Amino acid sequence: MSCLRGAGLWFLLLISQALCAQHNEIATIKNALPQITDSATYTDALNRLALLYLARQLDSSGDYARKANDLATRIHYDKGQRNALLGMGRYYALRPHRYLSYLFYDNALTASRAAGDSAGAATALMNIGTYFQYQQNHTAAQSYLNKALKAAWDAGLDSLRAWVLVSFYTVNESDSAMLPTAQKALQQAATIIERYHDVSGSLYTKLFLAHEKLREGNVKKAEEELKSVISAADSLGLNYLSMYASMQLTGYRIWQKQPDSLLYQQQAVHYAVAGGYAGLLLPLINDLYHQYQQTGDSMQAASYSRLALGVLQQQQEDMQAGEADYLSYAFGDEWLDSLRKQNYTRKAQLAFNRSANSFWYYQLGIITAIVVLLIILLIYFIRAYRLSKKNTASMALLQEEIRIGNSALQDSDDFKNKLISMIAHDFRTPLYNIVNITGFIDDKALTVADAASMILEVEQTAAATLSIFDEILRWIRTQLSGFIYRPKILLLEEMIDTTVNSLQHLLTAKEIQLRIDIPAGTSIIADYEMLQFIHRNFLHNAIKFSPDYGIITVKATRSDRWITVSFTDEGAGIDVSVLPHLFQWNNGTYEQERAGKGAGLALIICKDFMDKMSGRIKAENNTEEGSTFYYQLPESLKTV
């Protein structure tokens, strides 16, 4: 079941036309490229090659998509750039760098809608829907797939509609309530693909039809279908299909506890390496390494260890290249040209320095070579004696490097996904409120007074959300380009009043009593925007977790030239397993919930801001009920 779902979710990030291509079409287009003089036609040819190579050789697909994007940007060819954005999204989805693929898909969707491109919009909606299903956001996935089905139906795009129907199947086949509908969608998709004589597309649907055979209890028939898919896909050079059919067959053999499952795992890795999809199978490669290490087959274990390390290095390089690709699209060529010019200047300076010191380098090289030769001769016999011990230590070190690399990549991916999710969530709420109010007004379900009241509340929420978003962007810039702290003397009482005014509608809605105990004239040394971000988050969390008619206390105290500001609520308190890690993002308890969900990434940004201001931040549970969040900053010796 998990193997089928993984194959479906990843492959549906492609588009159907990529599977319809034949090898001779690739050769024809590549031979015609030198004769094409029109830039727009040349861009279309590059995009077509990127699509044709996607299921065959991922590196080639990404290279052609990147070239198409660069050329389309230079000549301002909108259609070519939309298709190139989809190509870049598909490439990074299979690397896999999911957050980058989502960004390219989202930009392609925006551009397609603006241009009235129904096919491009439907394709982007389908890809985003399967992305959200992979992120385990089933509600968002269903919403995007429904929009994709409607767009494909309205535009009469039957061939594309077949692939959206297959997406619908993969998203819903594990839900017993939706299973009959999902099975019907799969049959409709198979019928449409057969009508268009799409041989490769038919092979793809057989992966899911085989799973339905297994669901019926016909294991032998399901395995025969998968073996026929592997054979046909291999003959067509579709490495991606061969890889996932092998993975699906591996799952069936493991389920039956058959000893030949290892052969199909190795076969899947073979196709993944041949097509450039090894990043998708990194967990399997690690498993094979551990299996051979436990059985004492050091040569096989070493080969899979080298392969895993190579995949990790490739993913790091792809991450840097992908971020540059997206920045090139988002911020334009001028910024990148400036960076290239700076890089060229630095390289020229380094070349001059190397030339000036070349004589000493040669002398040092000769001396070093002699010393190295003597050392090699000296340690030759010692090395031969200790070779077995060093091999063991080397394998252990390599395993640790792989673990550290995996952890670093996971931390980076989780952090960026969390950042994107938080920003999207903060913007979604006021937009949904606006849509709901508009619907109520259209239905004449509200009076003018009620509508005005609700619109005022939405305006306050939207303004607060926009302010938070601006501060998050400011924080992101401090992470990317460095930070210079310029403290000011601020009057604490005025800042708290401003924060209370911005959240007064939330206090009123829950009829919460706010007690403020701040000595008059209390001043503090800090950055205004950073400190207000912390105030808003602390007060917002206190309101959210307080019961109706509760009491929130904001208090400031002086001690040894430090000002301590605390926000105390009467809520349910903080889970003791979450409390020690509340201001950290790379830990196992980060996703746990407090009643109503935790503060999430906002508290991490608060911690980062407080560190930059040389302050302290902490949270603790109260003795009786509720919790207290507080920070400490130096007191100003001057008055405002």
C-alpha positions in Angstrom: 0.0 0.0 0.0 2.7 2.5 0.9 4.8 1.6 -2.1 1.7 2.2 -4.4 0.9 5.5 -2.8 4.6 6.7 -3.0 4.8 5.8 -6.7 1.5 7.6 -7.5 2.2 10.8 -5.6 5.6 11.3 -7.1 4.7 10.3 -10.7 1.6 12.4 -10.8 4.0 15.4 -10.3 4.8 14.8 -14.0 2.4 15.5 -16.9 1.0 12.9 -19.3 2.6 14.1 -22.5 6.1 13.2 -21.0 5.1 9.5 -21.1 3.6 9.7 -24.6 7.0 10.5 -26.2 9.1 8.1 -28.1 12.9 8.0 -28.4 12.9 9.0 -32.0 11.1 12.3 -31.2 14.0 13.2 -28.9 16.5 12.5 -31.7 14.4 14.5 -34.2 14.2 17.6 -32.0 17.9 17.5 -31.0 18.9 17.3 -34.7 16.6 20.2 -35.6 17.9 22.5 -32.8 20.9 23.9 -34.8 18.6 24.9 -37.7 16.0 26.8 -35.5 16.5 30.6 -35.8 13.4 31.8 -34.0 14.0 32.2 -30.3 10.4 31.4 -29.2 10.4 28.2 -31.3 13.8 27.3 -29.8 12.4 27.8 -26.3 9.4 25.5 -27.1 11.8 22.8 -28.4 13.9 23.0 -25.1 10.7 22.7 -23.0 9.6 19.7 -25.1 13.0 18.0 -24.6 12.7 18.7 -20.8 9.3 17.0 -20.8 10.5 14.0 -23.0 13.5 13.3 -20.8 11.6 13.6 -17.5 10.7 9.8 -17.3 14.0 8.8 -18.9 16.9 10.9 -17.5 16.2 13.5 -14.9 19.5 15.4 -15.2 18.9 16.0 -18.9 15.3 17.1 -18.2 16.5 19.7 -15.6 19.2 21.0 -17.9 16.8 21.6 -20.7 14.2 23.2 -18.4 16.8 25.6 -17.0 18.0 26.6 -20.5 14.4 27.2 -21.6 13.7 29.3 -18.5 16.8 31.5 -19.1 16.0 32.0 -22.8 12.3 32.7 -22.2 13.2 35.3 -19.6 15.6 37.1 -21.9 13.2 37.3 -24.8 10.1 37.9 -22.6 8.3 34.9 -24.0 5.5 34.3 -21.5 4.3 31.0 -22.7 7.8 29.5 -22.9 8.5 30.8 -19.3 5.2 29.2 -18.0 6.2 25.8 -19.4 9.7 26.2 -18.1 8.4 26.9 -14.6 6.4 23.7 -14.8 9.5 21.9 -16.0 11.6 23.3 -13.1 8.9 22.2 -10.7 8.8 18.7 -12.0 12.6 18.4 -11.9 12.9 19.5 -8.3 10.0 17.4 -7.2 11.9 14.3 -8.3 15.3 15.3 -6.8 13.5 15.6 -4.3 13.4 19.2 -3.2 9.7 19.6 -2.5 9.6 23.2 -1.2 11.3 24.4 -4.4 9.0 22.4 -6.7 6.0 23.9 -4.9 7.3 27.5 -5.4 7.8 26.9 -9.2 4.3 25.2 -9.5 2.7 28.1 -7.7 4.4 30.7 -9.9 3.3 28.7 -13.0 -0.3 28.6 -11.7 -0.3 32.4 -11.2 1.2 33.0 -14.7 -1.2 30.6 -16.4 -4.3 32.1 -14.8 -3.1 35.6 -15.8 -2.6 34.5 -19.4 -5.9 32.4 -19.6 -3.9 29.2 -20.2 -6.4 26.5 -19.1 -4.0 23.6 -19.7 -1.2 25.2 -17.8 -3.5 26.1 -14.9 -5.0 22.6 -14.7 -1.6 21.0 -14.8 -0.2 23.3 -12.0 -3.4 22.7 -9.9 -3.0 18.9 -10.2 0.7 19.0 -9.3 0.1 21.3 -6.3 -2.7 19.0 -5.1 -0.5 15.9 -5.2 2.2 17.9 -3.4 -0.2 18.7 -0.6 -1.2 15.1 -0.3 2.4 14.1 0.1 2.6 16.7 2.8 -0.4 14.9 4.5 -2.7 17.9 4.0 -5.6 15.9 2.5 -8.1 18.8 2.6 -5.8 21.1 0.6 -5.0 18.2 -1.8 -8.7 17.6 -2.5 -9.4 21.3 -3.0 -6.7 21.6 -5.7 -7.6 18.4 -7.4 -11.3 19.4 -7.6 -10.2 22.7 -9.2 -8.0 20.8 -11.7 -10.8 18.5 -12.7 -13.1 21.4 -13.3 -10.5 23.3 -15.3 -9.7 20.3 -17.5 -13.5 19.5 -18.0 -14.4 23.1 -18.8 -11.6 23.4 -21.4 -12.3 19.9 -22.9 -8.9 18.6 -22.1 -9.7 14.9 -21.9 -6.2 13.6 -22.0 -5.2 15.8 -19.1 -8.4 15.0 -17.3 -7.4 11.3 -17.3 -4.2 12.2 -15.3 -6.2 14.2 -12.8 -8.5 11.3 -12.4 -5.5 9.1 -11.6 -4.4 11.7 -9.1 -7.8 11.5 -7.5 -7.4 7.7 -7.2 -4.0 7.9 -5.5 -5.3 10.5 -3.0 -8.4 8.6 -2.1 -7.7 4.9 -2.5 -6.6 4.5 1.1 -9.9 6.0 2.4 -12.4 3.2 2.7 -15.3 5.6 2.4 -13.9 7.1 -0.9 -12.6 3.8 -2.3 -15.5 3.0 -4.7 -15.3 6.5 -6.1 -11.5 6.3 -6.4 -11.8 2.9 -8.3 -14.4 4.4 -10.7 -12.1 7.3 -11.4 -9.2 4.9 -12.2 -11.4 3.0 -14.6 -12.4 6.2 -16.4 -8.8 7.3 -16.6 -7.8 3.9 -18.1 -10.6 4.2 -20.7 -9.6 7.7 -21.8 -5.9 6.7 -22.1 -6.8 3.7 -24.2 -8.9 5.9 -26.4 -5.8 8.1 -27.1 -3.6 5.0 -27.7 -1.2 6.1 -25.1 0.9 3.0 -24.7 3.2 4.4 -22.0 0.3 5.9 -20.1 -1.4 2.5 -20.2 1.7 1.0 -18.6 1.4 3.6 -15.8 -2.3 2.9 -15.1 -1.4 -0.9 -14.9 0.6 -0.1 -11.7 -2.7 0.9 -10.0 -4.8 -1.8 -11.7 -2.3 -4.4 -10.4 -2.8 -3.0 -6.9 -6.6 -3.5 -7.4 -5.9 -7.1 -8.4 -3.9 -7.5 -5.1 -6.8 -5.9 -3.2 -9.1 -8.6 -4.7 -6.7 -11.3 -3.5 -5.2 -12.2 -6.9 -1.5 -11.9 -5.9 -0.2 -13.9 -8.9 -2.0 -11.8 -11.5 -0.9 -8.6 -9.8 2.8 -9.6 -9.9 2.5 -10.7 -13.5 1.1 -7.3 -14.4 4.0 -5.5 -12.7 6.6 -7.7 -14.4 5.1 -6.9 -17.8 5.2 -3.2 -16.9 8.9 -3.5 -16.0 9.7 -5.3 -19.2 7.8 -2.9 -21.5 9.1 0.3 -19.7 12.7 -1.0 -19.8 12.4 -1.5 -23.6 11.1 2.1 -24.0 13.8 3.5 -21.8 11.4 4.8 -19.2 13.6 4.4 -16.2 11.2 6.0 -13.8 8.4 3.6 -14.5 10.8 0.6 -14.3 12.1 1.9 -11.0 8.7 2.3 -9.3 7.2 -0.9 -10.8 10.2 -2.7 -9.2 9.5 -1.0 -5.9 5.9 -2.0 -6.0 6.8 -5.6 -6.7 9.3 -5.4 -3.9 6.5 -4.4 -1.5 4.4 -7.4 -2.7 7.3 -9.9 -2.2 8.1 -8.5 1.3 4.4 -8.8 2.2 4.5 -12.4 1.2 7.9 -12.9 3.0 9.6 -14.0 -0.2 13.5 -14.1 -0.1 13.8 -12.6 -3.7 12.6 -9.2 -2.5 16.3 -8.1 -2.3 16.7 -8.7 -6.0 13.9 -6.3 -6.8 15.3 -3.7 -4.4 18.6 -3.9 -6.2 16.8 -3.7 -9.5 14.9 -0.5 -8.4 18.2 1.1 -7.3 19.7 0.2 -10.7 16.9 2.0 -12.6 17.1 4.9 -10.2 20.8 5.4 -10.8 20.4 5.1 -14.5 17.7 7.7 -14.7 19.1 10.1 -12.0 16.3 9.4 -9.5 18.5 8.0 -6.7 17.5 10.8 -4.3 14.0 9.3 -4.1 15.4 5.9 -3.0 18.0 7.2 -0.5 16.2 5.4 2.4 16.3 2.1 0.4 20.0 2.6 -0.4 20.7 3.1 3.3 18.7 -0.1 4.1 20.7 -2.1 1.6 23.9 -0.8 3.1 22.9 -1.9 6.6 21.8 -5.3 5.3 25.1 -6.1 3.6 27.0 -4.7 6.5 25.2 -7.1 8.9 25.8 -10.1 6.6 29.5 -9.3 6.4 29.6 -8.4 2.6 31.9 -5.4 3.0 32.3 -4.8 -0.8 28.5 -4.5 -1.4 28.1 -2.4 1.7 30.9 -0.1 0.6 29.3 0.3 -2.9 25.9 1.4 -1.4 27.7 3.6 1.1 29.5 5.4 -1.7 26.2 5.7 -3.6 24.4 7.2 -0.6 27.2 9.7 0.0 27.1 10.7 -3.6 23.4 11.2 -3.4 23.8 13.5 -0.4 26.5 15.5 -2.1 24.3 15.8 -5.2 21.3 17.0 -3.1 23.4 19.7 -1.4 24.6 20.9 -4.8 21.0 20.8 -6.2 19.7 22.8 -3.2 22.2 25.6 -3.9 21.5 25.5 -7.6 17.7 25.4 -7.0 17.7 28.4 -4.8 19.7 30.3 -7.4 17.2 29.2 -10.1 14.3 30.5 -8.1 16.0 33.7 -7.1 16.8 34.3 -10.8 13.1 34.1 -11.6 11.9 36.0 -8.6 14.3 38.9 -8.5 15.4 39.2 -12.1 18.7 39.1 -13.9 20.1 42.4 -12.7 20.7 41.2 -9.2 22.4 38.0 -10.4 24.5 39.9 -12.9 25.7 42.0 -10.0 26.7 38.9 -8.1 28.4 37.4 -11.1 30.3 40.6 -11.6 31.5 40.6 -8.0 32.4 36.9 -8.4 34.4 37.7 -11.6 36.2 40.5 -9.9 37.2 38.3 -7.0 38.3 35.5 -9.3 40.5 38.0 -11.2 42.1 39.2 -8.0 42.7 35.6 -6.9 44.3 34.8 -10.3 46.6 37.8 -9.9 47.7 36.7 -6.5 48.3 33.2 -7.7 50.4 34.5 -10.5 52.5 36.8 -8.3 53.2 33.9 -5.9 53.5 31.1 -8.5 57.3 30.8 -8.0 56.9 30.1 -4.3 54.0 27.7 -5.0 56.3 25.7 -7.3 59.0 25.5 -4.7 56.6 24.6 -2.0 55.0 21.9 -4.3 58.4 20.3 -5.0 59.3 20.2 -1.3 55.8 18.9 -0.4 56.1 16.2 -3.0 59.5 15.0 -1.6 58.1 15.0 2.0 55.0 13.1 0.9 57.1 10.5 -0.9 59.2 10.0 2.2 56.2 9.7 4.4 54.6 7.2 2.0 57.7 5.0 2.1 57.9 5.3 5.9 54.3 4.3 6.6 53.9 1.7 3.9 54.5 -1.3 6.2 52.6 0.2 9.1 49.7 0.9 6.9 49.6 -2.7 5.6 49.5 -4.0 9.2 46.7 -1.7 10.3 44.7 -1.8 7.1 41.8 -3.9 8.6 41.4 -1.6 11.6 41.4 1.5 9.4 38.8 0.0 7.1 36.5 -0.6 10.0 37.0 3.0 11.3 36.5 4.4 7.9 33.2 2.6 7.4 32.0 3.9 10.8 33.1 7.5 10.0 31.3 7.3 6.6 28.1 6.0 8.2 28.2 8.9 10.7 28.7 11.4 7.8 25.7 10.0 6.1 23.7 10.3 9.3 24.8 13.9 9.8 24.1 14.8 6.2 20.6 13.2 6.4 19.9 15.1 9.6 21.1 18.4 8.2 19.0 18.0 5.0 15.9 17.0 7.0 16.4 20.0 9.4 16.7 22.4 6.5 13.7 20.9 4.6 11.5 20.9 7.8 12.4 24.5 8.7 11.6 25.8 5.2 8.4 23.8 4.9 7.3 25.1 8.3 8.1 28.7 7.3 6.0 28.4 4.1 3.1 26.7 6.0 3.0 29.4 8.7 3.0 32.3 6.1 0.3 30.6 4.1 -1.8 29.9 7.2 -1.6 33.5 8.4 -2.7 34.8 5.0 -5.4 32.2 4.5 -7.6 33.2 7.5 -8.4 36.8 6.6 -8.9 35.8 2.9 -11.4 33.1 3.9 -13.2 35.6 6.2 -13.5 38.1 3.3 -14.8 35.3 1.0 -17.4 34.2 3.6 -18.6 37.8 4.2 -19.0 38.3 0.4 -21.1 35.2 0.2 -23.3 36.3 3.1 -23.8 39.7 1.5 -24.6 38.1 -1.9 -27.2 35.8 -0.2 -28.5 38.8 1.7 -28.0 36.9 4.9 -26.6 39.9 6.7 -27.8 43.3 7.5 -25.7 46.3 6.5 -24.7 46.9 10.1 -23.7 43.2 10.7 -21.7 43.2 7.4 -19.9 46.4 8.4 -19.0 45.0 11.8 -17.7 41.8 10.3 -15.7 43.7 7.6 -14.2 45.9 10.3 -13.0 42.7 12.2 -11.6 41.3 9.0 -9.7 44.6 8.3 -8.2 44.4 11.8 -7.2 40.7 11.3 -5.8 41.4 7.8 -3.8 44.4 9.1 -2.3 42.4 11.9 -1.5 39.5 9.6 0.2 41.9 7.1 2.3 43.4 9.9 3.3 39.9 11.1 4.3 39.0 7.5 6.4 42.1 7.1 8.2 41.2 10.3 8.8 37.6 9.2 10.2 38.9 5.9 12.5 41.2 7.9 13.6 38.3 10.0 14.3 36.2 6.8 16.5 39.0 5.5 18.5 39.0 8.7 19.1 35.3 8.1 20.1 35.7 4.5 22.1 38.9 4.5 23.4 39.4 8.0 22.1 41.6 10.8 23.2 44.9 12.3 21.7 45.6 15.7 20.9 49.3 16.3 19.3 49.6 19.7 17.1 52.5 20.8 15.7 53.7 24.1 12.0 52.8 24.1 9.2 53.5 26.5 7.7 50.2 27.5 4.3 51.4 28.5 3.6 53.0 25.1 4.7 49.8 23.3 2.4 47.6 25.3 -0.5 50.0 24.7 0.1 49.8 21.0 0.1 46.0 21.1 -3.1 45.9 23.2 -4.9 48.2 20.7 -4.0 45.9 17.8 -5.4 42.9 19.5 -8.3 44.5 21.3 -10.9 42.8 19.1 -9.6 39.4 20.3 -9.8 40.5 24.0 -13.3 41.8 23.5 -14.5 38.6 21.7 -13.5 36.4 24.7 -14.4 39.1 27.3 -10.9 38.8 28.8 -9.7 41.2 31.5 -6.3 42.6 30.9 -4.2 43.8 33.9 -1.1 45.9 33.1 1.4 46.5 35.9 4.2 48.6 34.3 5.9 51.3 36.4 5.5 54.7 34.8 8.5 55.9 32.8 10.0 52.4 32.4 12.4 52.5 29.4 14.2 49.7 27.7 17.1 49.2 25.2 15.9 47.3 22.2 14.9 47.2 18.5 11.4 48.5 18.2 10.0 46.2 15.5 11.6 43.1 16.9 10.3 43.8 20.4 6.8 44.6 19.1 6.8 41.2 17.3 7.5 39.5 20.6 4.8 41.5 22.4 2.2 40.7 19.8 3.0 37.0 19.9 3.1 36.7 23.7 -0.2 38.6 24.0 -1.8 36.7 21.1 -0.9 33.3 22.6 -2.1 34.4 26.0 -5.5 35.3 24.5 -5.7 32.2 22.4 -5.1 29.8 25.4 -7.1 31.8 28.0 -10.7 30.7 28.8 -13.6 33.1 28.2 -13.8 35.8 30.9 -10.2 35.0 32.0 -7.5 37.3 33.2 -4.2 38.1 31.5 -1.5 40.0 33.5 1.3 42.0 31.8 3.9 43.0 34.4 7.3 44.7 34.3 9.9 44.5 37.1 13.4 45.9 37.6 16.4 43.9 39.0 20.1 44.7 38.6 19.6 47.0 35.7 17.5 44.4 33.9 13.8 44.8 33.0 11.7 41.6 33.1 8.4 41.7 31.2 6.0 38.8 31.7 2.7 37.7 30.1 0.6 35.4 32.4 -2.6 33.6 31.4 -5.0 31.3 33.1 -5.1 28.6 30.4 -4.3 24.9 30.5 -0.5 25.4 30.6 2.2 23.9 28.5 2.9 20.2 28.0 5.9 19.3 30.2 7.4 17.3 27.3 7.2 20.4 25.0 8.2 23.0 27.5 12.1 22.5 27.4 12.1 22.7 23.6 9.5 25.4 23.1 11.9 27.8 21.4 13.7 25.2 19.3 12.6 23.9 15.9 14.9 20.9 15.3 13.7 18.5 18.0 11.3 15.6 18.3 8.7 17.3 20.4 8.3 20.4 18.1 5.1 19.2 16.5 3.3 18.3 19.7 0.3 20.3 20.6 -0.9 22.4 23.5 -4.6 22.9 23.7 -5.4 24.8 20.6 -1.9 24.2 19.0 1.4 25.8 20.0 2.9 29.1 18.9 5.1 27.2 16.3 7.6 29.1 14.3 6.7 32.5 15.8 8.3 31.6 19.1 11.4 30.5 17.3 11.6 33.9 15.6 11.0 35.5 19.0 14.0 33.6 20.4 16.2 34.6 17.5 15.2 38.3 17.9 15.9 38.2 21.6 19.3 36.6 21.0 20.1 39.4 18.6 19.2 42.0 21.2 21.4 40.2 23.8 18.3 39.4 25.9 16.8 36.3 27.5 13.5 34.6 26.8 11.7 31.8 28.7 8.3 30.2 29.4 7.1 28.2 32.4 3.9 26.8 33.9 2.3 28.6 36.8 1.9 26.9 40.2 -1.9 26.7 40.0 -3.0 27.2 36.4 -1.9 28.7 33.1 1.6 29.7 31.9 3.9 32.7 31.9 6.1 33.9 29.0 8.7 36.5 29.8 11.8 38.1 28.5 14.6 40.2 30.0 16.4 43.2 28.4 18.8 45.9 29.8 17.1 48.9 31.4 17.9 52.3 29.9 19.7 54.6 32.2 18.4 57.6 30.2 14.8 58.7 29.9 12.9 58.9 26.7 
